[in-house]
Amino acid sequence: MLKHRLPNGTRVAAQEMPGFSSVSMGVWINAGSVYEDEGESGAAHFIEHMLFKGTRTRSAAVIAEEMDAVGGNLNAFTGKECTCFYGRVLRRDAAVLTDILSDLVCNASLAPEDIEREKGVVLEEISMTEDTPEDLVNELATAAFYEGDPLAKPILGTAGSVRSFTREKLVSYMGRLYRPEDMVISVAGSFSESELIPMLEDKFSAFGERSVPRTPFGKHIPGRRFAAAFKDIEQAHICVCLPGFRKDTPESYAQLVFSNAFGGSMSSRLFQKIREEKGLAYSVYAYPTTYADSGFVTLYAGTGPENAAEVARLMREELSAALSEGVSEAELERSKQQLISSFLMSRESTVSRCSALGRAELMNGRILTEAEVIANIEAVTRESILSVLPVICSEEDVSAAVVGRISGQEDELRRILLCE
């Protein structure tokens, strides 16, 4: 493991993977939707799009042509807490990838004509979310859970906020958030440290020091909240958000093992009860989400509108059973081994390893070793799961959302899901 700090303050986290021919590199920036001021909703995501539209030295077409010429991949994503630009190439082409990534982040042109054109693209992306009920119901439930907190903000923004973007507004956002001390460059795969560090120091030297206060986020106000949206579609989509724990705590690992046993696999309780035994859903699952200072567990199921109330009841019944019984020894061991296997297999990918390095260094400032992660999972016991279930399975603190042809069912679904 290599950790280094560039002269301008940017952190580097890198790990060689012997036997691999490729190298993956990511530029992680502590700039996400939680840091957007009023009128900036969606700015982090919009900027992610704009950086691919051209730099002071490359057009969008040239960026694409140069990556295609070396057979590489280039992509990006925006989250609540961060933005990441990443790519993968053969070792011999690492300099090409480094040059392009640094150019995107350090030399974006943000041409006004490109901004106006890209507004149409992002507006279509917002519409696509509206037309993707599984995404929409998760967005509604999360917004309800974090009502009043920056984590409730939609990553894509709103149609109104996107239409209001100007070059000045985007430059202002980048000036506040795209600063070297809040950036991490992660690298995984085949590389030479003696070549990598001088290359990064050369290409990422354009940043100057900046300082900006950060808005606190991650405060969940306990209570019951519900959201519903009518969509003339074939299924009713049900999403429940339950209180959880922040990342990299003993409680978060107990939460992870429980949620996997509860709804993270084909052998999980939700899958077996709702899909296999009752035949009421094709897609049904649970998963945890952790942030720097908070977390939650999500339950989801898609079913026919006529079965929505029954599926909601079954979800609540399984939660009540879990609260009183916990998990069995067989469920515990199966869940832990699934998680460990998934973790170890993910480390066979340079992209996954690069992502894990960058996220951990940016958000925590500490990268857990393989042995530490496995030990944390193995340390989870039935007793530690029982200790977190009163929080996760609380009937007093829950948010839920339903999307679909649910007219006339809203009150019943609300009563069931919120235990009113």
VEXMIPA-762528 format. One record per residue (C-alpha): residue number from 0; x, y, z. Coordinates in nm, 2 decimals, padded with zeros to 4 digits. Layout:
[NUM; [X; Y; Z]] ...
% end
This chain:
[0; [00.00; 00.00; 00.00]] [1; [00.13; 00.34; -00.10]] [2; [00.01; 00.66; 00.06]] [3; [00.15; 00.99; -00.05]] [4; [00.07; 01.36; -00.04]] [5; [00.14; 01.58; -00.34]] [6; [00.30; 01.92; -00.28]] [7; [-00.04; 02.10; -00.32]] [8; [-00.21; 01.88; -00.06]] [9; [-00.38; 01.62; -00.28]] [10; [-00.36; 01.27; -00.13]] [11; [-00.26; 00.96; -00.32]] [12; [-00.37; 00.61; -00.22]] [13; [-00.23; 00.33; -00.45]] [14; [-00.19; -00.04; -00.44]] [15; [00.00; -00.26; -00.68]] [16; [-00.17; -00.58; -00.80]] [17; [00.10; -00.82; -00.93]] [18; [00.00; -01.02; -01.23]] [19; [-00.24; -00.76; -01.37]] [20; [-00.18; -00.59; -01.71]] [21; [-00.41; -00.29; -01.64]] [22; [-00.42; 00.00; -01.41]] [23; [-00.72; 00.19; -01.28]] [24; [-00.71; 00.55; -01.16]] [25; [-00.97; 00.76; -00.99]] [26; [-00.99; 01.13; -00.89]] [27; [-01.21; 01.16; -00.59]] [28; [-01.35; 01.50; -00.49]] [29; [-01.53; 01.59; -00.17]] [30; [-01.80; 01.76; -00.37]] [31; [-02.15; 01.62; -00.37]] [32; [-02.52; 01.72; -00.34]] [33; [-02.49; 01.78; 00.04]] [34; [-02.26; 02.08; -00.02]] [35; [-02.49; 02.26; -00.26]] [36; [-02.62; 02.60; -00.15]] [37; [-02.97; 02.72; -00.23]] [38; [-03.01; 02.76; -00.60]] [39; [-02.73; 02.51; -00.67]] [40; [-02.93; 02.18; -00.64]] [41; [-02.78; 01.94; -00.89]] [42; [-02.46; 02.15; -00.95]] [43; [-02.22; 01.87; -00.85]] [44; [-02.38; 01.63; -01.09]] [45; [-02.41; 01.89; -01.37]] [46; [-02.04; 01.97; -01.33]] [47; [-01.95; 01.60; -01.36]] [48; [-02.13; 01.61; -01.70]] [49; [-01.96; 01.93; -01.81]] [50; [-01.60; 01.82; -01.75]] [51; [-01.64; 01.57; -02.03]] [52; [-01.76; 01.84; -02.27]] [53; [-01.41; 01.98; -02.31]] [54; [-01.11; 02.14; -02.16]] [55; [-00.88; 02.42; -02.25]] [56; [-00.67; 02.18; -02.46]] [57; [-00.92; 01.90; -02.56]] [58; [-01.27; 01.90; -02.71]] [59; [-01.52; 01.63; -02.61]] [60; [-01.44; 01.44; -02.93]] [61; [-01.07; 01.45; -02.87]] [62; [-01.12; 01.31; -02.51]] [63; [-01.32; 01.02; -02.65]] [64; [-01.08; 00.96; -02.94]] [65; [-00.77; 00.95; -02.72]] [66; [-00.93; 00.70; -02.48]] [67; [-01.05; 00.48; -02.76]] [68; [-00.71; 00.49; -02.92]] [69; [-00.56; 00.31; -02.62]] [70; [-00.86; 00.09; -02.57]] [71; [-00.93; 00.25; -02.23]] [72; [-01.25; 00.32; -02.03]] [73; [-01.34; 00.66; -01.88]] [74; [-01.64; 00.74; -01.67]] [75; [-01.76; 00.94; -01.36]] [76; [-02.03; 00.94; -01.10]] [77; [-02.18; 01.18; -00.85]] [78; [-02.30; 01.09; -00.50]] [79; [-02.44; 01.27; -00.20]] [80; [-02.09; 01.32; -00.05]] [81; [-01.84; 01.31; -00.34]] [82; [-01.78; 01.31; -00.71]] [83; [-01.54; 01.06; -00.88]] [84; [-01.38; 01.06; -01.23]] [85; [-01.21; 00.73; -01.31]] [86; [-01.06; 00.52; -01.59]] [87; [-00.88; 00.20; -01.67]] [88; [-00.60; 00.14; -01.93]] [89; [-00.31; -00.09; -01.99]] [90; [00.00; -00.01; -01.78]] [91; [00.18; 00.12; -02.09]] [92; [-00.09; 00.39; -02.13]] [93; [-00.11; 00.51; -01.76]] [94; [00.04; 00.85; -01.87]] [95; [-00.25; 00.90; -02.12]] [96; [-00.51; 00.83; -01.85]] [97; [-00.33; 01.05; -01.60]] [98; [-00.31; 01.34; -01.85]] [99; [-00.68; 01.31; -01.94]] [100; [-00.81; 01.29; -01.59]] [101; [-00.59; 01.58; -01.47]] [102; [-00.71; 01.78; -01.77]] [103; [-01.07; 01.72; -01.70]] [104; [-01.05; 01.82; -01.33]] [105; [-00.79; 02.10; -01.36]] [106; [-00.87; 02.26; -01.70]] [107; [-01.25; 02.24; -01.76]] [108; [-01.37; 02.50; -02.01]] [109; [-01.73; 02.51; -01.90]] [110; [-01.83; 02.68; -02.23]] [111; [-02.17; 02.86; -02.20]] [112; [-02.29; 02.70; -02.52]] [113; [-02.20; 02.35; -02.38]] [114; [-02.38; 02.44; -02.06]] [115; [-02.70; 02.52; -02.24]] [116; [-02.68; 02.21; -02.45]] [117; [-02.61; 01.98; -02.15]] [118; [-02.91; 02.12; -01.97]] [119; [-03.13; 01.92; -02.21]] [120; [-02.93; 01.60; -02.14]] [121; [-02.96; 01.64; -01.76]] [122; [-03.33; 01.73; -01.78]] [123; [-03.39; 01.41; -01.97]] [124; [-03.20; 01.22; -01.70]] [125; [-03.43; 01.37; -01.44]] [126; [-03.73; 01.26; -01.65]] [127; [-03.58; 00.92; -01.68]] [128; [-03.57; 00.89; -01.30]] [129; [-03.93; 00.99; -01.29]] [130; [-04.00; 00.71; -01.53]] [131; [-03.80; 00.46; -01.33]] [132; [-04.03; 00.38; -01.04]] [133; [-03.77; 00.18; -00.84]] [134; [-03.53; 00.48; -00.85]] [135; [-03.81; 00.73; -00.78]] [136; [-03.95; 00.54; -00.47]] [137; [-03.60; 00.51; -00.32]] [138; [-03.55; 00.89; -00.38]] [139; [-03.88; 00.97; -00.21]] [140; [-03.82; 00.75; 00.09]] [141; [-03.46; 00.88; 00.14]] [142; [-03.58; 01.24; 00.11]] [143; [-03.85; 01.17; 00.37]] [144; [-03.60; 01.00; 00.60]] [145; [-03.36; 01.29; 00.59]] [146; [-03.62; 01.56; 00.57]] [147; [-03.46; 01.90; 00.64]] [148; [-03.11; 01.77; 00.61]] [149; [-02.87; 01.82; 00.31]] [150; [-02.88; 01.44; 00.25]] [151; [-03.24; 01.48; 00.14]] [152; [-03.14; 01.68; -00.16]] [153; [-03.17; 01.50; -00.50]] [154; [-02.83; 01.44; -00.66]] [155; [-02.97; 01.53; -01.01]] [156; [-03.13; 01.85; -00.88]] [157; [-03.46; 01.97; -01.01]] [158; [-03.57; 02.09; -01.35]] [159; [-03.59; 02.44; -01.22]] [160; [-03.24; 02.44; -01.06]] [161; [-03.08; 02.29; -01.37]] [162; [-03.24; 02.55; -01.60]] [163; [-03.10; 02.82; -01.38]] [164; [-02.73; 02.71; -01.41]] [165; [-02.49; 02.96; -01.55]] [166; [-02.12; 02.94; -01.60]] [167; [-02.06; 03.18; -01.31]] [168; [-02.27; 02.96; -01.08]] [169; [-02.08; 02.64; -01.18]] [170; [-01.74; 02.81; -01.15]] [171; [-01.83; 02.93; -00.81]] [172; [-01.92; 02.58; -00.69]] [173; [-01.60; 02.44; -00.83]] [174; [-01.40; 02.72; -00.67]] [175; [-01.54; 02.63; -00.33]] [176; [-01.53; 02.25; -00.35]] [177; [-01.26; 02.14; -00.61]] [178; [-00.97; 02.20; -00.38]] [179; [-00.66; 01.99; -00.34]] [180; [-00.68; 01.92; 00.03]] [181; [-01.03; 01.76; -00.04]] [182; [-00.91; 01.54; -00.32]] [183; [-00.78; 01.19; -00.34]] [184; [-00.62; 01.02; -00.64]] [185; [-00.65; 00.64; -00.61]] [186; [-00.46; 00.39; -00.82]] [187; [-00.48; 00.01; -00.84]] [188; [-00.33; -00.24; -01.07]] [189; [00.00; -00.25; -01.26]] [190; [00.22; 00.05; -01.21]] [191; [00.56; 00.16; -01.08]] [192; [00.58; 00.39; -00.78]] [193; [00.89; 00.56; -00.92]] [194; [00.70; 00.65; -01.24]] [195; [00.36; 00.72; -01.08]] [196; [00.44; 00.98; -00.82]] [197; [00.64; 01.22; -01.05]] [198; [00.37; 01.19; -01.31]] [199; [00.09; 01.28; -01.06]] [200; [00.29; 01.56; -00.92]] [201; [00.34; 01.70; -01.26]] [202; [-00.01; 01.67; -01.39]] [203; [-00.20; 01.77; -01.08]] [204; [00.01; 02.07; -00.99]] [205; [-00.25; 02.32; -01.13]] [206; [-00.45; 02.34; -00.81]] [207; [-00.40; 02.62; -00.57]] [208; [-00.48; 02.61; -00.20]] [209; [-00.83; 02.71; -00.10]] [210; [-01.03; 02.71; 00.22]] [211; [-01.40; 02.68; 00.27]] [212; [-01.62; 02.59; 00.57]] [213; [-01.82; 02.27; 00.52]] [214; [-02.19; 02.25; 00.60]] [215; [-02.27; 01.97; 00.85]] [216; [-02.49; 01.70; 00.73]] [217; [-02.63; 01.36; 00.83]] [218; [-02.88; 01.46; 01.09]] [219; [-03.19; 01.24; 01.09]] [220; [-03.48; 01.37; 01.29]] [221; [-03.67; 01.07; 01.44]] [222; [-04.03; 01.03; 01.35]] [223; [-04.27; 00.87; 01.10]] [224; [-04.29; 01.01; 00.75]] [225; [-04.46; 00.89; 00.43]] [226; [-04.46; 00.98; 00.06]] [227; [-04.67; 00.85; -00.23]] [228; [-04.67; 00.92; -00.60]] [229; [-04.93; 00.79; -00.85]] [230; [-04.79; 00.64; -01.16]] [231; [-05.00; 00.45; -01.42]] [232; [-04.77; 00.15; -01.42]] [233; [-04.81; -00.22; -01.37]] [234; [-04.65; -00.25; -01.02]] [235; [-04.66; -00.08; -00.69]] [236; [-04.31; 00.00; -00.57]] [237; [-04.26; 00.00; -00.19]] [238; [-03.96; 00.14; -00.01]] [239; [-03.90; 00.16; 00.37]] [240; [-03.61; 00.35; 00.53]] [241; [-03.51; 00.25; 00.88]] [242; [-03.25; 00.42; 01.11]] [243; [-02.90; 00.28; 01.11]] [244; [-02.54; 00.36; 01.19]] [245; [-02.26; 00.56; 01.04]] [246; [-01.98; 00.39; 00.85]] [247; [-01.69; 00.19; 00.99]] [248; [-01.83; 00.14; 01.34]] [249; [-01.89; -00.20; 01.51]] [250; [-02.26; -00.12; 01.48]] [251; [-02.23; -00.07; 01.11]] [252; [-02.09; -00.41; 01.06]] [253; [-02.37; -00.57; 01.27]] [254; [-02.61; -00.37; 01.05]] [255; [-02.44; -00.50; 00.74]] [256; [-02.46; -00.86; 00.84]] [257; [-02.82; -00.83; 00.95]] [258; [-02.94; -00.65; 00.64]] [259; [-02.77; -00.91; 00.42]] [260; [-02.94; -01.20; 00.62]] [261; [-03.27; -01.01; 00.61]] [262; [-03.29; -00.92; 00.24]] [263; [-02.95; -00.93; 00.07]] [264; [-02.96; -01.26; -00.10]] [265; [-03.17; -01.55; -00.24]] [266; [-03.16; -01.72; 00.10]] [267; [-03.26; -01.40; 00.29]] [268; [-03.59; -01.37; 00.49]] [269; [-03.76; -01.12; 00.26]] [270; [-03.67; -01.31; -00.05]] [271; [-03.78; -01.65; 00.08]] [272; [-04.10; -01.52; 00.24]] [273; [-04.23; -01.27; -00.02]] [274; [-04.10; -01.42; -00.34]] [275; [-04.04; -01.79; -00.28]] [276; [-04.32; -01.87; -00.03]] [277; [-04.59; -01.62; -00.13]] [278; [-04.50; -01.55; -00.49]] [279; [-04.58; -01.18; -00.45]] [280; [-04.28; -01.01; -00.60]] [281; [-03.99; -01.07; -00.84]] [282; [-03.76; -00.80; -00.69]] [283; [-03.74; -00.78; -00.31]] [284; [-03.43; -00.69; -00.11]] [285; [-03.27; -00.49; 00.17]] [286; [-02.94; -00.30; 00.19]] [287; [-02.76; -00.06; 00.42]] [288; [-02.63; 00.29; 00.34]] [289; [-02.37; 00.45; 00.55]] [290; [-02.24; 00.81; 00.55]] [291; [-01.97; 00.98; 00.76]] [292; [-02.21; 01.07; 01.04]] [293; [-02.53; 00.86; 00.99]] [294; [-02.68; 00.56; 00.81]] [295; [-03.00; 00.38; 00.73]] [296; [-03.13; 00.04; 00.61]] [297; [-03.36; 00.03; 00.30]] [298; [-03.62; -00.24; 00.23]] [299; [-03.77; -00.26; -00.12]] [300; [-04.03; -00.47; -00.30]] [301; [-04.21; -00.43; -00.63]] [302; [-04.55; -00.61; -00.66]] [303; [-04.89; -00.58; -00.83]] [304; [-05.11; -00.30; -00.69]] [305; [-05.36; -00.55; -00.56]] [306; [-05.09; -00.71; -00.35]] [307; [-04.93; -00.40; -00.21]] [308; [-05.10; -00.41; 00.13]] [309; [-05.01; -00.77; 00.17]] [310; [-04.65; -00.72; 00.08]] [311; [-04.63; -00.42; 00.32]] [312; [-04.77; -00.64; 00.60]] [313; [-04.52; -00.92; 00.53]] [314; [-04.23; -00.67; 00.54]] [315; [-04.35; -00.54; 00.88]] [316; [-04.41; -00.89; 01.01]] [317; [-04.06; -01.00; 00.92]] [318; [-03.91; -00.69; 01.09]] [319; [-04.11; -00.76; 01.41]] [320; [-03.99; -01.12; 01.40]] [321; [-03.63; -01.01; 01.36]] [322; [-03.66; -00.77; 01.65]] [323; [-03.79; -01.04; 01.88]] [324; [-03.58; -01.33; 01.76]] [325; [-03.27; -01.18; 01.60]] [326; [-03.10; -01.41; 01.35]] [327; [-03.02; -01.78; 01.38]] [328; [-02.66; -01.91; 01.40]] [329; [-02.71; -02.05; 01.05]] [330; [-02.83; -01.72; 00.91]] [331; [-02.54; -01.54; 01.08]] [332; [-02.27; -01.76; 00.94]] [333; [-02.42; -01.77; 00.60]] [334; [-02.45; -01.39; 00.58]] [335; [-02.09; -01.34; 00.71]] [336; [-01.94; -01.58; 00.46]] [337; [-02.14; -01.43; 00.17]] [338; [-02.01; -01.08; 00.26]] [339; [-01.65; -01.20; 00.30]] [340; [-01.66; -01.39; -00.03]] [341; [-01.81; -01.09; -00.21]] [342; [-01.54; -00.86; -00.06]] [343; [-01.25; -01.09; -00.15]] [344; [-01.38; -01.14; -00.51]] [345; [-01.43; -00.77; -00.56]] [346; [-01.06; -00.72; -00.48]] [347; [-00.97; -00.92; -00.80]] [348; [-01.08; -00.61; -01.00]] [349; [-00.86; -00.31; -01.04]] [350; [-01.16; -00.09; -01.08]] [351; [-01.32; -00.22; -00.75]] [352; [-00.99; -00.20; -00.56]] [353; [-00.93; 00.16; -00.69]] [354; [-01.28; 00.26; -00.59]] [355; [-01.24; 00.12; -00.24]] [356; [-00.91; 00.29; -00.19]] [357; [-01.04; 00.63; -00.31]] [358; [-01.36; 00.62; -00.11]] [359; [-01.20; 00.51; 00.21]] [360; [-00.92; 00.77; 00.20]] [361; [-01.15; 01.06; 00.10]] [362; [-01.43; 00.99; 00.35]] [363; [-01.24; 00.83; 00.64]] [364; [-00.87; 00.92; 00.59]] [365; [-00.79; 00.56; 00.67]] [366; [-00.79; 00.25; 00.45]] [367; [-00.87; -00.08; 00.63]] [368; [-00.66; -00.37; 00.53]] [369; [-00.81; -00.69; 00.39]] [370; [-00.75; -00.86; 00.73]] [371; [-00.92; -00.58; 00.92]] [372; [-01.23; -00.58; 00.70]] [373; [-01.27; -00.96; 00.74]] [374; [-01.20; -00.94; 01.11]] [375; [-01.47; -00.68; 01.15]] [376; [-01.72; -00.90; 00.97]] [377; [-01.62; -01.21; 01.16]] [378; [-01.66; -01.02; 01.49]] [379; [-02.03; -00.98; 01.44]] [380; [-02.23; -01.21; 01.67]] [381; [-02.60; -01.28; 01.73]] [382; [-02.57; -01.06; 02.04]] [383; [-02.42; -00.76; 01.85]] [384; [-02.70; -00.79; 01.60]] [385; [-02.96; -00.80; 01.87]] [386; [-02.81; -00.49; 02.02]] [387; [-02.87; -00.29; 01.70]] [388; [-03.21; -00.42; 01.61]] [389; [-03.41; -00.20; 01.85]] [390; [-03.27; 00.10; 01.65]] [391; [-03.32; -00.06; 01.30]] [392; [-03.66; -00.21; 01.37]] [393; [-03.81; 00.08; 01.56]] [394; [-04.18; 00.13; 01.49]] [395; [-04.15; 00.49; 01.61]] [396; [-03.88; 00.59; 01.36]] [397; [-03.95; 00.49; 01.00]] [398; [-04.00; 00.66; 00.66]] [399; [-04.17; 00.49; 00.37]] [400; [-04.27; 00.57; 00.01]] [401; [-04.50; 00.40; -00.24]] [402; [-04.51; 00.46; -00.62]] [403; [-04.76; 00.32; -00.86]] [404; [-05.14; 00.27; -00.92]] [405; [-05.22; 00.32; -00.55]] [406; [-05.51; 00.56; -00.55]] [407; [-05.74; 00.47; -00.26]] [408; [-05.46; 00.27; -00.09]] [409; [-05.24; 00.54; 00.04]] [410; [-05.39; 00.56; 00.39]] [411; [-05.39; 00.18; 00.44]] [412; [-05.03; 00.15; 00.31]] [413; [-04.92; 00.44; 00.54]] [414; [-05.08; 00.27; 00.84]] [415; [-04.91; -00.06; 00.77]] [416; [-04.57; 00.07; 00.68]] [417; [-04.55; 00.33; 00.96]] [418; [-04.72; 00.10; 01.22]] [419; [-04.98; 00.37; 01.29]] 
% end
